Amino acid sequence: MFFALALCSPASAAHTPRSDPPVTVGIVLFDDVEIIDFAAPYEVFGTAGFGVVTVSRDGKPITTAMGLTVTPDHGFADAPAFDVLLVPGGDVGEAQRDRALLDFIRQRTASARHVLSVCTGASILGATGLLDGLKATTYFPRLGELAQRYPKVQVVADVRWTDNGKLITSAGLSSGMDAALHVVARLRGEDAARTAALQLEYDWQREGGFVRSRMADRYLPRQLDTRIRWPADLAITQLVSFGDERHWRKRYRVTTTTAAEALLARIADGVENVGGWTRDGKDGWRWHATADGRRVTMALATTPAATAGSYELELTVAVAAAAPGR
């Protein structure tokens, strides 16, 4: 009988609170929201027995960043009280300028026990002013933008989430699961959070774990692309981009009517103007430097592709192990 109950329990409805006393979570939705930013925490909170509802400005269907249509449970006007307010990310350009959305978040933050942003949802919280003077993190490629746009926010790069007491922010995408489990631990204890994580077959790391901003591509030269005079008809398609803390590899397909020699000459001028790059064979360059006490080596190689007018560019990064004691 107990085995049967264990099998049935994951299928219980997450929408209605099952915790005692009940905990309710409100998730704000808007057009161009990222699916995993709200769906993954929804799964975590529902598995933990919390009640979960979704809200939007008027309660009408919204369209996510990937074209999924979602119908919220409530509009701002008839939304119930929440213990936890979740602000997901996505393409937040319009959302962080939506006065009704910002006012709703400010109003509900006053009565909520916790407010959690996921990914670029930190920019929405930043726009409310609620993060002023507090620590916050966000999606790795948007860390600099968050710091520049909201200078009163203490942007933290190398963490999975930040906890300021009431306001909690997470890094990108799947980090929302970790931060949601952290909220469960704050409200119901670590045992409840670990139970939910294992029920989801998720390897939750209470301390540490994967942090995107620690990967080797943090050393990639941000100014390199802007120094190259790319042809006007250039089309670039990213083929791969992956690695770990010690290595990273990026490969692109480049298509242009510009002749190979002329394209290589443009790349050579741009790379050599950045400084520190030296020739490595006919169509490659190499760069060495010391960063964070480690030896960093980058290599850029160009290769003609099978299709006429098409080329492949590959950029690799190798980071030496830290010296003992660092």
C-alpha positions in Angstrom: 0.0 0.0 0.0 2.8 2.4 0.9 4.6 1.6 -2.3 1.4 2.3 -4.3 1.0 5.7 -2.5 4.6 6.5 -3.3 4.0 5.8 -7.0 0.8 7.9 -7.0 2.1 11.0 -5.1 4.0 12.6 -8.0 0.8 12.8 -10.0 -1.0 14.9 -7.4 -2.2 18.2 -8.7 0.3 21.0 -8.0 -2.3 23.8 -8.4 -3.9 23.4 -5.0 -1.8 23.8 -1.9 -1.1 20.5 0.0 1.4 21.9 2.5 0.3 22.6 6.1 -0.1 25.5 6.6 -0.6 26.2 2.9 2.0 28.1 0.9 0.9 29.9 -2.2 3.1 31.0 -5.1 2.1 33.6 -7.7 4.0 33.6 -11.0 3.9 36.7 -13.2 3.6 36.0 -16.9 4.1 38.4 -19.8 4.7 38.2 -23.6 8.1 36.8 -24.5 8.6 35.1 -21.1 11.1 32.2 -21.2 9.3 28.9 -20.6 11.8 27.2 -18.3 12.0 30.3 -16.2 8.4 29.8 -14.9 7.7 26.2 -15.7 10.7 24.7 -13.8 10.0 26.6 -10.6 6.3 25.8 -11.0 7.2 22.1 -11.0 9.4 22.5 -7.9 6.8 24.4 -5.9 4.0 22.1 -7.0 6.1 19.0 -6.1 6.8 20.6 -2.7 3.0 20.9 -2.1 2.8 24.6 -2.6 -0.2 26.1 -4.3 0.7 27.8 -7.6 -1.2 30.3 -9.7 -0.2 32.3 -12.7 -1.1 36.0 -13.3 -0.7 38.5 -16.1 -1.8 42.1 -16.6 -5.4 41.2 -17.8 -5.5 37.5 -17.4 -5.6 37.0 -21.2 -3.3 34.4 -22.9 0.3 35.4 -23.3 2.9 34.1 -25.9 6.2 32.9 -24.6 9.6 33.5 -26.2 9.3 30.2 -28.1 5.7 30.8 -29.3 3.9 28.7 -26.6 0.5 30.2 -25.7 -0.3 30.2 -22.0 -3.5 31.2 -20.3 -2.9 32.7 -16.8 -5.2 31.9 -13.9 -5.7 35.6 -13.0 -5.3 39.2 -14.0 -3.6 41.6 -11.7 -7.0 42.9 -10.5 -8.3 39.6 -9.2 -5.1 37.9 -8.2 -5.2 36.2 -4.7 -2.6 36.8 -2.0 0.8 35.1 -2.4 3.4 34.0 0.0 6.0 33.8 -2.8 6.1 36.0 -5.9 8.0 34.6 -8.9 9.3 37.0 -11.6 10.7 35.0 -14.6 12.8 36.3 -17.4 13.0 36.1 -21.1 12.9 39.0 -23.5 12.1 41.6 -20.9 12.6 44.8 -22.9 8.9 45.6 -22.8 8.2 44.1 -19.4 10.8 46.2 -17.5 9.0 49.3 -18.9 5.5 48.1 -18.2 4.2 50.4 -15.4 1.3 48.2 -14.4 3.6 45.2 -14.1 6.2 47.1 -12.0 3.5 48.5 -9.8 2.0 45.1 -9.2 5.4 43.6 -8.3 6.0 46.5 -5.8 2.6 46.1 -4.3 2.8 42.3 -3.9 6.4 42.4 -2.6 5.2 44.4 0.4 3.0 41.4 1.6 5.0 38.4 0.2 7.4 36.4 2.4 9.8 35.9 -0.6 10.2 37.4 -4.1 12.2 35.3 -6.5 13.5 36.4 -9.9 14.8 34.0 -12.5 17.3 34.8 -15.2 16.6 38.2 -16.8 13.7 38.6 -14.4 16.3 40.4 -12.3 16.1 43.3 -14.8 12.4 43.6 -14.1 13.0 43.7 -10.4 15.8 46.2 -11.0 13.3 48.4 -12.8 11.1 48.4 -9.7 13.9 49.8 -7.5 13.4 46.9 -5.1 17.0 45.6 -5.7 18.7 48.9 -5.0 21.5 48.3 -2.5 21.0 44.5 -2.7 22.9 41.7 -4.3 21.5 40.2 -7.5 22.6 37.9 -10.3 21.1 37.1 -13.7 21.7 35.3 -17.0 25.4 35.1 -17.7 25.4 37.2 -20.9 23.3 39.9 -19.3 25.4 40.5 -16.1 27.1 43.6 -17.5 23.9 45.0 -18.8 22.2 44.6 -15.4 25.1 46.4 -13.7 25.1 49.2 -16.2 21.3 49.7 -16.3 20.8 49.5 -12.5 24.1 50.8 -10.9 22.6 50.7 -7.4 22.3 46.9 -7.6 25.3 44.9 -6.4 25.6 42.5 -9.3 27.2 39.1 -8.4 28.6 37.0 -11.2 29.8 33.7 -9.8 26.8 32.3 -8.0 23.8 30.2 -8.8 21.5 32.5 -6.8 21.6 35.4 -4.3 19.6 35.6 -1.1 18.9 39.0 0.5 16.3 37.7 2.9 13.0 38.5 1.2 14.4 39.1 -2.3 16.2 36.2 -4.0 17.6 36.3 -7.5 18.8 33.4 -9.7 21.1 33.1 -12.6 19.9 31.9 -16.0 17.3 29.4 -17.0 17.7 26.1 -15.1 19.1 28.1 -12.1 15.5 28.9 -11.3 15.1 25.3 -10.1 17.9 25.7 -7.6 16.6 29.0 -6.3 13.1 27.6 -6.0 14.4 24.7 -4.0 16.2 27.2 -1.9 12.9 29.0 -1.2 11.3 25.6 -0.3 14.2 25.0 2.1 13.6 28.5 3.6 9.9 27.9 4.1 9.7 24.2 4.9 13.3 23.1 5.7 16.0 21.4 3.8 14.5 17.9 4.1 11.4 19.1 2.2 13.6 20.7 -0.5 15.7 17.5 -0.9 12.6 15.4 -1.0 11.1 17.6 -3.8 14.5 17.5 -5.7 14.7 13.8 -5.7 11.1 13.3 -6.6 12.0 15.4 -9.7 15.1 13.3 -10.2 17.2 16.5 -9.9 20.7 16.6 -8.5 20.3 19.7 -6.3 23.5 21.0 -5.0 22.7 23.0 -1.8 26.2 24.6 -1.9 28.2 25.0 -5.1 27.1 23.2 -8.2 27.2 24.4 -11.7 27.8 28.1 -12.2 27.7 29.3 -15.8 29.9 32.4 -15.3 32.8 30.2 -14.2 33.2 28.5 -17.6 36.2 29.2 -19.7 34.4 31.3 -22.2 34.5 34.1 -19.7 37.9 34.9 -21.1 36.8 35.3 -24.7 37.7 38.7 -26.1 34.5 40.7 -26.2 36.1 43.3 -28.5 37.4 40.9 -31.2 34.2 40.8 -33.2 33.8 44.5 -33.3 37.4 45.0 -34.6 36.8 42.9 -37.7 35.4 44.8 -40.8 32.9 42.1 -41.8 31.5 42.2 -45.3 28.0 43.8 -45.6 26.5 40.6 -46.9 28.0 38.4 -44.2 25.8 35.7 -42.6 27.0 34.0 -39.5 25.5 30.8 -38.0 26.7 29.4 -34.7 27.3 25.7 -35.0 28.7 24.8 -31.6 29.5 26.5 -28.3 30.3 24.3 -25.3 33.0 23.5 -22.7 33.7 23.6 -19.0 35.9 25.6 -16.6 39.1 24.7 -18.4 38.2 24.5 -22.1 35.7 26.1 -24.5 35.1 25.7 -28.2 33.0 27.9 -30.5 32.5 27.2 -34.2 30.7 29.3 -36.7 29.7 29.0 -40.4 30.3 32.2 -42.3 28.8 32.9 -45.7 29.7 35.8 -48.0 30.4 36.6 -51.6 33.7 38.2 -50.5 36.7 36.2 -51.8 38.5 34.0 -49.4 41.7 36.0 -49.5 39.9 39.3 -48.9 37.9 37.8 -46.0 41.0 36.5 -44.4 42.7 39.8 -44.8 39.9 41.5 -43.0 40.0 39.0 -40.2 43.8 39.3 -39.9 43.5 43.1 -39.6 40.9 42.9 -36.9 42.6 40.3 -34.9 46.0 42.0 -35.0 44.5 45.3 -34.1 43.2 43.9 -30.8 46.7 43.2 -29.7 48.4 40.1 -28.2 47.5 37.9 -31.1 50.2 36.3 -33.3 50.0 34.3 -36.5 49.7 30.5 -36.1 50.1 29.1 -39.6 48.6 30.6 -42.7 45.0 31.0 -41.5 45.2 31.0 -37.8 46.1 33.1 -34.8 47.0 32.5 -31.2 46.9 34.6 -28.0 48.5 34.0 -24.6 47.9 35.9 -21.3 47.6 35.5 -17.6 44.2 36.1 -16.0 43.1 35.3 -12.5 46.6 33.9 -11.9 46.1 31.3 -14.7 47.6 30.9 -18.1 45.0 31.4 -20.8 45.5 30.4 -24.4 43.1 31.2 -27.2 43.3 30.1 -30.8 41.3 31.3 -33.9 41.3 29.2 -37.0 39.6 29.6 -40.4 38.7 26.8 -42.8 37.0 26.9 -46.2 33.8 24.9 -46.1 32.6 22.6 -48.8 30.0 25.1 -50.2 31.4 28.0 -52.3 31.5 31.2 -50.4 31.2 29.5 -47.0 33.8 29.3 -44.3 34.1 28.0 -40.8 35.7 29.9 -37.9 36.7 28.1 -34.8 37.7 29.8 -31.5 39.0 27.8 -28.6 40.0 28.7 -25.1 42.3 26.7 -22.8 42.8 27.6 -19.1 45.7 26.2 -17.1 45.0 24.7 -13.7 45.2 27.2 -10.8 48.5 27.2 -8.9 48.5 25.3 -5.6 47.0 27.4 -2.8 44.8 29.6 -5.0 
